[in-house]
C-alpha cells in the first residue's frame, strides 16, 4: 500500500519539458501552421490564348450555361479557342496561358490550385468566397453573387446595433457564412446559435439566444426552407419578435412573390436596380445565368484589351465595379 504524502502533484510547462512529481519529462512541441495565401503571380494577359470552361456534372448548371453560351457567344468576337471539362480529373497536366471560366461548385474550386501552371486567370462561378485565401489576389475573380457579400452589405442596416442574434443553419453553408459575419462585425455583440430541422431543435436554438427583447436585430442564415419553421419560435411570453427586425441571408432561395404574406416583413436581399420579387424565373437560375453572361463579357474584354477591366456596364444590373477579387453587386435589403 502506497504511503500517503503531502506533496501536491503539479504540471508546469518549462520550455520543452514538463514537471511531474519532481521528474522532468521531455515532450515534443507541435506547431500547427495555417496554410499561407499564395503570393501574387506574374500574369501576362497578352500570352493567354485559351479558354477552359470548367462546369460540373450537375445537369441543371450545365444546361443553363449552354443556354446562355449558345445564345450569346456570337456577341463576343474575341472568344475563339474554347474547351469544356466537367470533372477535375479531366485536367491531367498543369494549365498554362489559360483563362478558366468556372468551376460552378466550391469542391472543384478547392481542388483547382494544384492544376494551375503559368499565366492562368480564373473567372469563378462558385459563390464560396471563403476560398479566396487559396488563391493569389491577382489570379481569381469571383463572378457569382454570394451570401458573403450579402453579409457585408448589411453594414448600413446594423452598424449602430448593440446586440444582434444570429441563427444559422446547421450545415457547411451556415457555418461558413456565420464565421464571415463574425469576422466582418467583430465589435458588435453577437449571440448566436445553430439550428436543425426538428421542432425541439428549432425551439432550443432560439432559447439559446436568451432574451429576445434585448436583440436589436435577428439575422437568419439559411440555404433551405427551415427558416419558415424557425420564425414561429421567435417569440417571448409577451410578444412575437418583430419580423421587420429580421434579416434573411438565403442566397436567393425562392420567389418572394410566392411567399405567404406572413413572411413578407422579413428583410431579404434585393438589387437597387431591379426588383427580383416579381420575376417569373427562379432567382437562382436568373443569377447563375447573369454570372455566366458576366464571365463571357469579362473574358471578351480581357482578350480584346489584353488586361483585366475594373468595371462592367450591365443592361439589367447597372454599373458593376470589380474589386477585392469579386464583383461588387449593389445589394440592398428590403
N, C-alpha and C positions, 0 to 999 in steps of 0.2 A: 504494500500500500504506500502510495506517494505521500511524503510528509507535507503538511500544509506550509505555505510560505506567505510572507507579507509582501513579496516582490510583485509589483504590478507589471504585467506584460504590456510592452509598448511597441508600436511600429512607427518608425520615423524615417522619412526619405533623407538619405545622405548621399547626394550626387547619384552614383550608380550602385549604392548599397542600401540594404535595409537592416534595421537593428531589431532582432527578436531575442528576448531573454539574454541580452548582452552579447549575442553572437552576430557577427557581421556576415551577411549572405549577399553575394553579388547577384544583381539582376540585369537583364538585357533591356536596354531602353529602346522602345519602338516609337518612331516618329512617323505619323501618317501625313503625307504631303498631298495637298489638293492639286489636281492637275491644272497646270498653268494655261491661261488663254494663249493661243498661238500668236506670235508676233506678226505684224503686218507683212504682206507679201509684196514682191515687185510684180505688178501686173501691167503688161503692155497690151492694151486693148487692140492695137493695130495688128498684133500677131494672133489674135483669137480668130480662128477660121471656121470652127464647127459649132453646131448647136446640138446638145443632147437633151431630149425631153425625157425626164425621169418621172413616170407616172407611178401607179401602184397596181396591184392585182384586184383592186376594188373596181368592179364593173361600172358602178354609177359614176365615180370620179373620171374614169377613162372615157366613158360615153360623153360626159359633159365637156371634157377637154376637146374631144374630136368635134363636137357640135360647134364650139367656138372656133377651133382651129380651121376647120373646113370652110366655115362661113367667112372668116376674116383674113385668112392668110394672104389672099391676093392684095390686100391693102399694104402689105409690108414687103416692099420690093428688095430690101437688103437681107431678108431672111432666106437663105438658099440651102446650104448643106445641113439638113436636119435628120436626126435619127432618134429612135424611141427605144426605151427599155422599161421593163415593168417590175424587175426584181434586182436587188443589189448584187446578187450573184452573177448577173449578166455582165457586170463590169469586171473583167478578168485582168486588166492591166491599168496602170495609172493613166488618168486622163490628163492630156496636155493641150494647151491652146484651145480650150473648150469653154463655151458658155453653157451652163446647165440650168434648165428650167425644171423645177421640182426639187425634191420629191414632194408628194402630197401628204405624207404622214411622218410623224416625229421619229418612229422607229427606224425608218430608212434613212432619214436625215442624220440621225445619231451615228449610223454606220458609214456615212459617206466620207469623212475626213481621210481615212487611210487610202481611199481610192483616188485622191486628188494628186496630180503631178504638178507640173509647172504651168503657170499662166492660165489659171481657171477662175471663173467667177460664177456664183450661184444666185439665181432668182428663185428663192424657196417658196413653194406653195403650201408649206406647213405653217400653221399659226402658233406653233410651240416656241415662243420667244425665249423660253428657258434654255434653249440650246445655243443661244448667242455666244456663250463662253467657249463653245467647242470650235469656234471659227475666228480667224483674224478679223479685225474691224473692217478691212477693205476687201474681203473676199466673198461676202454674202449680203444679200438684201432680201428681207422678208416681205413678200408681196401680200400675203393673206392678212385680212383684218382679224386680229386675235383678241382674246379676253385679257391678255396682259396690258394691251393698250387701253382697253376699257377701264381697267383699274386705275391707270394713270389719269384718264380723263375725268375721273371722279373728283379730282382735286378742288375745283371751284365750288363743288357742292358740299364737301365735307371738311374743308381745311380749317374751319373755325370750330369744329366739334371738340368736345372734351372727352366723351366716351362713346365708343362705337361697338356694336355687337356684330360679329361676323360668323355666319353659319355656312359651312362649306361641305359639299358632297364628299362622302367617304370613298373617293376614288383618286386616281392619279391626276385627273384634271383639277379636282377641287383642291388637293393638297398643293400642287404647283402654283395655282393662281393665288391661293391664300398666302403662301410664302412670298409671292411677289407683292401682295398687298402689305404684308408686314415690313418688307424692305422699302417699299415706297413711302409708307407713313409711319416711320419709327417713333415720332413724337406724339402721335395720337394714342391715347389709352384704349386698347382693344381687348374686348372679352370675346373669346372665340370658342367654337365647338363644332365638331364634325357630325354629320347625320347620315343615317342609312335610309331604309325604306319602311321598316315596321312601325306601327303606331307607338309602341313602347319606346323604340329608339328615337323617334322624332320628338316625343314629349320629353324624354330625358335630355336630349340635345339642347332644347330650348331652356329647360330648367337650369342647365349648367351655365347659362348666361347670367343667371341671378335675376335681380330686379330689373324688369324691362323698362320701368318708368324712368330710370336714370340714363337710359341709352338715347343719345341724340338721333342716331340712325341705326338701322339694321341692314347689313349687306348680306345678300344670299348669293353664293357661288354654286351654280348647278348646271350641268350639261344634260340633265334629264328632266322629267316632269315632276320629280319628287317635291319641288318647292310648293306645288299646289296643296299637297297634304300638310307640308310644314307650316305654311302660313296660318292654318287653322289653330295651331298651338301657340301662336304669338299673342298671348292674352294673359292678363292678370285677373285677380278677383274683381277688380273694378272696371276694367275696360279691355277692348281689343287694341293691340298695338296699331297705331295709325298706319294704314297702308301707304299713304303718301310719304312716309318716312323710311320706306323700304326701297333699296336699290337692288335690282336683279342683274347679275352678270351671267348670262346664259349662252353667249356666243350665237345669238340669233336663232334660237331653237325652233320657234314656231311663229305662226301668224297671229299678231295681236288682234286683227280684225275678227278672228275666230275665238278669241278668248271670252270666257264668261265675264260679264260686267263686274263681278266681284273683284277680279284681279286688275282691272284697268287702272286704279290709282297707283299701282306699283310703278316706280320709275325704271324704265328699261332703255337699253341702248338704241339710239337712232342717229341719223345723219342730219346735219343742219342744212343740207342742200336738197334732200329728198325725204319723203315720208314713206317709210317702208311698211307702215302698219296697214296700208290699203292694197298692198301688192297681192296679185293672184298667185304669183310664183313663190314657192317656198324660199324663205330667206337664205338658208344655207346654200341652196343651188344658185340663187341670184349672186351672192357674194363670191362664191367659188368661180362662177363664170366671169365676174368682174376681175377677179385676181388673174385669171388666165389672159384676159384681154390686156390687162396692165402689163403682164410679163412679156407679151408679144410687142407691145408699144415700146417698152424699155429696151428689149433686145434689139429691135429695129433701130432705135436711136443710137445704141452702142455701136452697131455695125456701120451706121451712117456717119456718126461723128467721131468714132474711134475713142470714145470716152464715156464715162458714166454721167448721166444727166442728174440735175438736182431737183427738178420739178416736172410734173405732168399735168397737162390740162385735159381733164376727162369730161366728156359730154354730160354724164349724169352726176358724177361725184364732185365735180368742180376742180379747182386748182389744188393739186396734192403735192406737198413738199416731201422730199426724201431726206431723212436724217436718222442718225443713230442706227444704221443698218436696217431700216424699215421705212415704210410709207406712213406718214403721219396723217391718218384719216381724221376728218372733222367729226368726231363722235360727240353727241350730246345725250343727255338723259331726260326723257320726258314720259 
